Amino acid sequence: MGRMAAVETQKRLRILVNGVVQGVGFRPFVYRLAKEAGLGGFIRNTPSGVCIEIQGEDPERLNSFRVALHDNAPPLARISSVESAEIPPVENRDFSIVASESDGSIQTMVSPDFSICDDCRRELLDRTDRRYGYPFINCTNCGPRYTIIERIPYDRPGTSMKHFQMCGDCRAEYDEPMNRRFHAQPNACPVCGPSLSFLDHSGKKADCREPLEHALGMIRQGMIIAVKGIGGYHLAVNACDERAVSRLRERKKRDEKPFALMARDMLSVERYCHVHENERHALLSPEAPIVLLKKKDELLPASIAPGNDRLGFMLPYSPLHVLMMEYGPEVLVMTSANRSDEPVMIDDDEAVACLGGIADGYLMHDRPIYLRCDDSVTMHMHGKLRQIRRARGYAPAPVPLASGGSQVMGTGAEIKNTVCVLKGSEGILSQHIGDLKNYEAYSHFLKVGNHLRNIFQVVPELLVCDMHPSYLSTRWAQEQKELPLLQVQHHHAHLASCMAENRSQEPCIGVLLDGTGYGTDGTIWGGEIMIGNASEACRFAWFEPVPLPGGDAAVAEPWKVAAGYLYHSLGYIPDLPFLKDKAPEGIAQILEKGINSPFTSSCGRFFDAIAGITGLRTAVTYEGQAAVELMHSAGSLEGKPYSRDLIPLGSNRWMLAVSPLVQDVVNDLLSGEDVASISRNVHVTLVEMLTDIVGKAAEMSGLRSVVLSGGVFQNNLLFEGLASRLEDKAFTVLSHEHVPCNDGGISLGQAVIGREYLKGTYKGVT
């Protein structure tokens, strides 16, 4: 009777916590919290999140417990919701962690892969620790997650660590709730866990006792080593060795695209680059992305990032990287191990087969990578760190949305492809997949899409893809006959993506600038001003359409794009220096007859044209190279605006004329102006012209919120200049921070538009 009376005076709560709460030390945190408060109950991982039942006599303690769940959560936890309900008390004085449930609809999020934590780093370099020098050290606060998960709940049998049986010491840590490694699924040590090996250039196991030491010795000698990391292989060389860097470029057939760098520590980074406080925070964060930093001087070989005033630096984020940087060169080139346009390699046999002739050796390990994941790339612009390539450290962390709705899947674009599924009030965006131009990238697209749907148990009611008929992502979506399909306009998806990230649903003015997007009229768009939201959009204005001689093939040869702009703007192609050794007569005939010369309103092609006309870049070796080098040549917005004109087309439609601007560029060039001055003037003119057209859109619509989206806004001069001008004019500027402004964000916009379609509110682009 006494026991029953004691139970009746107690209160019991069932609390469901959702978000990134599995594999991040959340259960031991709750266990310690309950023990310290003297509360009973249990915690358990479930497919719907983390379920807690907590019981005690003191309502204040229960309330404090509930508040602490959110306010004092572990650093890697990302809580999206906490729901609680009172339930009948039971006889339960102790608090325990019980086994995970595996049935039911999965609601919880999967953690990204995170950088080695300070505690593990100390143990790694502590000669007295049993994991001293062990390149696979981890705990609940760090280590691989997304790339080793096959299914959830996140328990060891559902990961690529399932083949490694823990030794007694590791098992004791794993089972002890007060231990930092409690239920750390990749937990291991030199006795029971993964190990390193080294293969020579032919793929044969090398005769060496210390694989890491052997690899570092070869790097010091200027050799190229393929290194297996968390999300795939890197190719590593000594960044201070000009000949080694040049050899890597030659072997990889990567002529000029910048290489990523890994530095030993922040002091090393600051030796070569200026570092803003936000950039420092990002480099040292658990996400540990590549950050594009302003160079100080040419202290490193110019061949690392030719024609670029930034270097892409990251700090060692895996224990193997820490050991490499501790005992190897201060700075390494660490570029993804892949062939052009293909995804990063993860399979050991594939690496040896495909990197033959590139790598002089292979530093690998026997922990399988289930899902490939590139390094994330970020850049600090206009006061915030912004995603250029969202992958390791960030994916698949959810993007919070303004509201919930149907489950929908967006299949992304062709270049910088990602896929996205919507579940509840969150958008789950995949890692960067790449350019769907070959079988390997397309296979990666298929695997990522299936994996994302499976681990989050998403059953889409609708597939959404781009309108472009040749995109492989579109073709795949069209083949899925069991699901309804919606094709949406590329720039409408850009608009919806940025609005979704900013949790904005009311109509906005959208400035949407990129290289290519299939228009509703069958032409190539890319310099668009739209008014609308995810339900519908009006094409209010666009860049003057210009013929593109040779079509898409001209993108690789800016001199041809330049010829098209000159012919259109002047009526002929003048004899300018950039045409030396070219054949402008043939291009003129093609343009005159309109043969294979589709019209484009692309802002990206406009930048290519200016780079070509000035002779800065007549051919490119990677996407966006001409625009990047044109931006770097300007350096600032301290220029004078060229002629510009907004041409009314009737029915509240406008055209942004570029012909007067091109004519002014030619005149400046003929009068001896240098490329830097012309580039500054062009950038200033675009800022002024875009500000003017936004003003026209605001007059017509009464709207004061402006979306800036599309890959052109990776141009920090244009982005910061336009955002600042608009803010000065009291506009609210919505831009990307957590989702790329380029085509890597398209899938989110597609999916959000798809929800409007299912609600019956979608009207498309007019």
N, C-alpha and C positions, 0 to 999 in steps of 0.2 A: 504493500500500500504506500509505503514511504517513497519507493522508487517511482511509482506512478505519479505521486504528488509532485516530485522533483521535476519530472518530465513536463508536467502540465504548466509549470511556471516558466518554462523556457520557450523561446521563439526560434523557429527554423526558417531559413530562406533558401530558395533555389535560385541560383544566379547563373545566367548563361552569358558568357563573354565571347564575342565574335571579333574577328580580325586576324592579324598575324600574331597568334598566341600559342602556336605549337612549334616546338623545336627552338624556342628562344628563352628558355629558363623560366617560363611563366608558372608551371606547376610547383617547382621548389620555392619560388617566390611566395606563392599563395600558402604553401605548407608552413613556411617560416612565419608568415603573417598571422596565420591561425594559431600556431603554437604560442607565439608571443602574446596574443590576446587571450589565451586560455579558452579558445572556442573549439567545439567538436564538429564533426562532419567528414566530408571527403571532397576530392577533386578528381576529375576524370576527363581525358580527351574524348571527344565524340565527333562524329561527322558534322555536327551542327555547331562546333566550336568547343569551348571548354565549359564543362558543367561543374558548378560548385554547389554543394549543400552545406550550409554553415548554421551552427546552432549554439545558443547561449542564453543566459538569463538576463544579461545587461543589454538593453536596447542601444545604449550609447556605443558599446564595443562593436555591436553588429553594424551600426551605421558607420563608425570609423573604419571598420574593415572594408565595407563597400566603397567608401570614398578612396581609401588607399589603393584598392585594385586599379583604379584609373590613374590616380595622381602619382603613385610610386612604382609603377610597372617597370620591368626590366628594360634596359635601353633599346633592345632590338624589337620589343613588342610594339605592335601598332594596333591599338584597340579601336574598333569601329563602332561597337555597341555593347552596352551592359544592360541586360534585362533581368529583373528580379521579381519574385513572387513569394508570398508567404505560404508555407505548406505545414501540415501537422508535424509536431516534434516527435522524435523517436528517442529511445534510450541509446545515447551516443555521446560519450564524454571525450573520446580521443578524435584526432583528425588524421586522415590517411589519404594516400594517393592510390587510386584503384586502377585496374587495367582499362585500356582504351576500348571503346565500342567501335565496331566497324560496319554496322548496319545503318541504313537511313540515308537521307539526302545530305550531301556534304555542303556545309555553309562556310566553314572556316577557310582562311587564306593560308597560302604556303609562303614561307619566308624566302627572300632572296638569299644568295650566297654573300656572306659578309667577311670582311677583312679580319685577320688575326687580332685578337684583343690584347691588351697590355699584359694581362696575367699570363696568357699563353706565351707571349713573346719573352717575358722574363724567364719562364721555365725553360723555353727553348734554348736560351743562351746561358743558363745556369748549369755549370759543370757538375753540381751536386744533385741535380734533379734527374729522375729516372727517364725523363723524356728529353734530356739534353741532346740537341742536334737532331731531334726526330722531325722530319719534314712534313708529318701529317698530324701534328698536335692540334687539338681543338677542344672546345667546351661548349656549353649551352649559349655562350655569349658570342661565339664566332664560328667560322668554318663553312664548309659546303652545305647547301640545303637544296635549292631548286635543281641544280644540275645532277643530283644523285637520287632524286625522288621519282619513283615509278608510280606510286599511288599514296593516298592518305586514308586514314590518319597517319601522321608522320611517325612511324615506328621502324626500327631497324630492318625487319623483314621486307618492308616496302621500299628499301633503298638499295643502291649498288654496293653497300657495305655488308649485305646479307651473307656473303661468303666468308667473312672474317669473323671467327668465333673469339669473343673476348677472353683474355686470360683472367685469372683469379683477381689480380689487382684492379684491372679495368672493370671487371664485373662488380666489384665491391664499390667502386666510385659510382658506377652507373645506377646501382640500387640504393645509394644513400641520399635521401632527400636533401640533406644539408650540404652535400658536395656540389661543387661547381659543375661537375660532369654528370649530374643526375639526369638520366635519360638523354644524354647527348648521343644521338644515334651514330655519328661517325667516330665515337670514342675508340681510341686504339693506342698502342704503344709499340716500341720496337719488337716486343716479344710476340704480339698477336696481330699486328696491323699490316697495312700496305708497306711496301718497301720500294726503294729506287733500284734501277738498273741502267746500264749504259750500253748502247749499241753503236758500232762503228758505222761509217758511211754506207756500207753494204748491207746493214741490218743484222750483222752478226754480233753476238754478245762479246763485249770487250773484256780482256783479261785485266781487270782492275778491282782492287778491294774497296775503294771509295768512289762510287759513281759521280757524286757531286764534285769532289776534288778533281777528278779526271776531266769533267766537263769544263770547270772553271780554268783549268790549265790550258785547255784547247782554246777557250775564249781569249785568254791572255795572249795567245799566239796568233790572234787574228782570225780564228776559224768561226764558222757559223754552226750553232748548236740548236737543234729543235728541242724545246722543253715542254713537257706535258704539265699543264697547270690544272686549274679547277674547272674551267669551262671549255678547254681546248688547248691545242699546241701553240706555242710562240716560237718564232725564230729569233735567237739572241746573238748579238755581237757586241763587242766593246764599242761604245758610242764615240770614244775619243780616237778611234783608229780609222782614219779616213779611208785607207785601203780596204779595211774590212767592211765598212759601210758601202763603199762602191761595189765591192764584190757581191754583197747581198742584193743590191739593186740590179746588178747585171744578171745574177742567177735567177732572181725572182721575177725578172722582166717587169720591174716596177720603176719606171724611168724617173718620175718626179714626185709622185704622191708622198706627202710627209710620213715619216716613220714615228711610231710612238716610242717614248722613252720611259725607263724606270730608273729612279734615283735612290741612293742609299737612304737618304733622310731629307728633312726640310732644308737643312743647311746646304746640301748639295743642290737642291732645286733652286734655292735663292742665289747660288753662285752664278747661275745661267739665266735666270728669269726674274722679272718683277712679279711679286705675289701679293695680291689684294687679300684682305682678311677673309672675305668669303671664299676665295680660292684656297687659302690655307686650310680653312675649316673643311672644305670638300676633300682635299688631299688626305687629311688626317681622319676623315669620317669612316664609319664602318663600311660605307658603300665604296670608298676608295676608287673613284673614277679617274679616267684620264682627264686632265684639265688643260685647256689650251691657254697658254700663258705668253705674255709679251716677252720677247727676247731682250736681254741686256745688250750683249755684244755677240759677235760671231766667235764665241769661245769654243763651240763645238763645230764639227765639220758642217759647212753650208749644205752639203748633200743630204743632210738629215731632213731638212724642210726647205728645199729650194724655192725662191720666190715668195717666201712666207715670213711674216714678222712674228710668228708665234711658234712655240714648241709645245707638243702634247706630252705632258709629264704625268706619271703616276708613281705612287710609292708602293713598296712591296706589300702585297695584300695576303699572300699565302705564306705559311711557314717555310716552304721551299724557296720562295722568292727572298724572304728575310735572310736565309742562310746564303743564298747566292750573292746578295748585295753586301752582306757582312764580310764575306771572305773573297769576293770578286772585285771587278772594277767598280768605280764609284757610280758610273752611269752606263746602262745598257740600252741598246735598241732592243725593244721587245714588241715585235710586230706579229700580227696574227699569221699563223702558218696556214696559208691557203694559196691556191692559184687564183689568178685574176677573176673577180666576180663570183668566186665560189665561197661557200661558208667555211669557217674555221674547222680544222680537222680535230677529231676526238678519238678515232680508232687507231690503235698502235700499228696494225698491219697496213692500214690505209696511209698513215703518215710515212712509213718507210717506203711504201710503193710510190707515193706521189711526190715526196720531197727528195727523192734521189736526184742528185745533180745540183741540189740547193744546199742541203744540210751536210756538214762534215761528220755529224754524230747526233745521237738521240739520247737525251736524258729523260727517261720515262719511269712510270710506276704502274703498279698492278691494281689500283683502285679504278674501276670503270667509271667513265663519264657517261651518264645516261642521256643527258641532253646538252648539246653544245650551247655555249653562251659567250659572246664576245665581251671585251671590255667596254664599259660605257664611256662615252665622250661628252664632256660638258664645257661650257664657256660662260664666263661672267659677263653679262651685258645688262646695261640699264638697271643696275642695282641688285640683280639676282643671278644666281647660278642657273643656267638653262641647259636642258638636254639637247645634245646634237645626235647622239646615238644612245638609246636607252636599252641597257642590257644588264650585265652582271652588277649586282648590288641594288638594283632598282626593280627589275622584273622578277616575279610577277606581282609586286606590291600593287594593291588596287588603287584606282583613281576614284575618289569619292564623287558621286553625282548628285545633282539637285533633287532627284526623286527616283523611285523605283519603277518597276514595270516588267514587261515581258523579257524572256531570255532571247537574246539576239546575238548573231555572230557577224562581225565585219571581216572581210577577207583581205583588206588592204590594197595597196597599189602594186606596181611592178618593180619599182626601184625603192630601196630602203623598206622593203616589205615588213610589216608586222601583222598579226591577227589580234582580234579583240573579241571577248565575250562579255556580255552584260548579264549580271546576276544581282537581283535586288537593286540597291542603290549604289552599286559599284561597277566600274568598268575594269575588267582584268585584261591588261594589255601585255602581249607576249614580249619577249626579248626581240631585238633586231634580228631579222632573218636574213635580209640581204636583197640582192637583185635577182629576180626570178627569170634569169636568162639561160639557165642550163639545168641539167638533170639533178645535179647535187643540191643546188639551191631549192629547186622545186620539191625534192624529196624532203629536205629540211622543213619546208613550208607544210608539207603534209603531216610530218611527225609532230611538229609543234602544235598545229591545229588540233590533232587528235588528242595529244597529251593534255592540252589546256582544257578541252571539253571533258576529258575523263577524270582528271584529278579534282576538278571542281564540280563534276557531275552536272554539267550544263547540257540541256537538250534544247537547242535553238528552235524557236518557232519560225524563224525567218533567217535567211542568209542575205547579206547585203554586200554588193561588190561595186567596182568602178564601171563606168559606161564604156571604157575603152575595149573594143572587141578583141584586141590582140593580147591583152594582159593574161598571163597564165592564171593569176588569181581569179580573174573573171571567168575564164574557161572552166576552171575547176568548179566554181560555184554553179555554172550553168549545167554541169554534168550531174549535180546532186538532185535528181528528179524527185526524191521523196520530200524535199523541203521547198516551200515557196521562196521566190527570189525577187529581190529588188535591186535594180541598178541605179546608182546615184551619180550625179555630176561631181567630178573631182574637187572643184573649188568650193562647192556647197559642203562637201565633207570636211574640207579645211576649216571653213567657217564654224561648222557644228562641233568639230574637235576642240577648237579653242574655247568656244562657249561652254562646252561640257566640262572642260578642265576648270574653268572659272565659275562653274555652277550657275551660269547665267541662262535664262530661258526666254527673256523678253527680246524682241527684235533689236538688232545692232547693225551698224554700218561695218562692212567687212572689207579690208584692204588685203587682197589675196594674191600674192606674187610668187611665181615659181617658174620652172622651166617648161613643163609640158602638162597639159590637162585636156582631155577630150571634151570638146564643147557640145552643147545640145544641138548646135547647127552643123556638127561634123568637122569643124575647123579646130585648130590647135589654140587653146586658150592658155593664159598664164600671167596676164596683167589685168586682174579683175577687181572691180569695186561692186560689191553686192550689198543689198539691204535685206535682212531677214533673220531667220533663226533655223532650227532644225526642221521645222515643219515646211517652210517654203522660203524661197529667196528670189529677189529680183536682180537681174544683171543691170545695174544702174549705169556703169561706165566701164570702159576697157581701153587698153593701150591700142594705138593705131595698128591695125593688122598690116603685116609686111610679108612679102613672099620669102619663102625659105628654099633656096635652090638645092635640089637633091633631097629635100625632106629631112627625115630624122638623121640621115647620114651626115648632114652638114654640121651637126652638133660637135663632132670630133674635129672639125676644121673651121674655126671662127672666121677665117678669111672669106669663106664662102657665105657665111651669115652676113659678114660685113658688106660683101658685094651686093647681096639682096637689099640691104638697107640703103646703100648708096644709090642703087638703080631706082628704088622706089622713091627716095627723097629728092634726087637730083634729075632723074630721067635718064641718067647714063652712069657709067662707072669711071670716075676720074683716075688718072694715072698717079696713084699715090705709092709711096715707098713700099708699103706692105705687099703690093702686088708683084714685086720683082720676082722673077722665076715662077710666076703663077700663070694661069691661062684665063684671064677675065673675059676674053672674047667669047669663049664657050659658055661661060656662066651667063653673059649678057644675052646670048641667043636663047638659052633655056628660059630665062626670065621673060624675054620678049614674046616667046611663043607660049609661055605658061605651062611648060612641060615639067612635071614632077616638082612643082614649086608651090606647095600648099601655103596658105596664109596663116600667120600666127600673131597673136597678141601677147606673146610671152615676154615678161620682164627679164627672165633669164637669158633669152636670146638677144634682147637689147644690150645687156651687158657684154655678151659674147661679141656682138657687132662692134661696140666701142673698143673693146680689147683688140679686135682685128684691125679696125681702121687706124688705130694709133700704132700698130705694129708691135704692140706689147706681147700678143699671143696669137699666132696664126694657126696653130694646131694645139690640141690638148691631149694629155695622157691619162687624165682622170676627170670624172664628172665635176663640173663647177670650177675647174682650174682657172679658166680665163677670168671669171668674175672675181675669184679670190685674189688673183694677182692684181687685177684692176683696183680692187679695194685697198690692198696693201700699198699700192703705188701712190694712192691719194693720201693716206695717213691721217687726214683730218677733213673737216667740212669748211675750211677757211678758203672758200672760193667764191666766184661770182656766178650768179645764175645765167644760163643760156636762155635763148628764146623758148617760150613754151606757150601752148595754146590748148584751151578746152573747147572742143567743137560740139555744139548742141546738135543732136540727131532727131529731136522731136520725141514726144511722149515720155519726157523725163529721162532721156538717155543721152549719154555724153561720150565723146571719144577724146582720149589724151593724146594729142598729136606729138609724134616724136620726130617727124621730118624736119621741122625748124631747128630742133636741137642737133640733129645729125649735120645739118648744113653749117651750123655754128662750129661744130667740132672740126669739120673739114677746113673751114676758114682759119681757125686757130692753128691747126696743124700746118697749113701752108704758110702761115705767118711766123712759124718757128716756135710755137708754144711747146713745152715739154709734156710728156705723158702724165706726170704727176699733177701738173696744173689742170690739164684737161679732165683728168679723172675727178679731181676735187670739184670742178665746175659741174660735171655731170651729176655727181652725187647731190650737190646743193640743189640743182635744178629738179631732180626727182623729189627731194624732200618738199620743195616749194609746190610743185605740181600736184603731188599727192595730198598735201595739206589743203590746197585749193579745192580739189574735187571732193574731199571729205566735207568741206564747208558747204559745197553745193548739195551734197546728199543730206546734210543736216538741215539745210533750209527747206528741202522738199519733204523730209520725213519727220522732222522735229526730234530726231534721236540724237543723243549725246554720248553714246557708248560706241567705241570703235575697236574692232577686232583686227589684229595684225597677225597673219598666218601665211604659211608657204615658205619653201626653202630659201627664197631670196632674203628672208629676214634673219638668216645666219650671218648676213653682212652687217657687222656691228655698227659701221658708219651710218648706213641707211636706217637701220632699226632704231638706234639711239637718237639719231637726228629727228626722225619722224615722230617717234614717241614723245620726245621732249617738246617739239613744236605743237603737237596736238594737246598735250597736257597744259602748255602755256595758254592755249585757247579754251581751256576749261572742259576739254573732252575727257571722258573716262576711257583709258586705254586698257583693253584686255589682250594679254599676250600669253605665250606659252612659258611654262617653267618646268613642270614635271613630265610633260609630253613633248616630243620634238615638234618644232614648227614645220619641219620638212615632211616628206611622205611617210615617215615613221609614225606620224600621228593620225594618218588618214583612217585607219581601221576603227579608231574610237569614234570619229565623226560619222562614219558609215553606220555603225551600230546604233548610235543615238538617233540618227535619222530613221533607221529601221523601226525603232519604237514608236515614232510618230506615225509611221505608215500603218502599223498594227492598230494604233488608236483611231485611225481614220482621219488624221489631221494633215497628212502629207500632201503637198500640192506641187512639189518639184521646183524647178528653176524656170523663171519666165524672163 
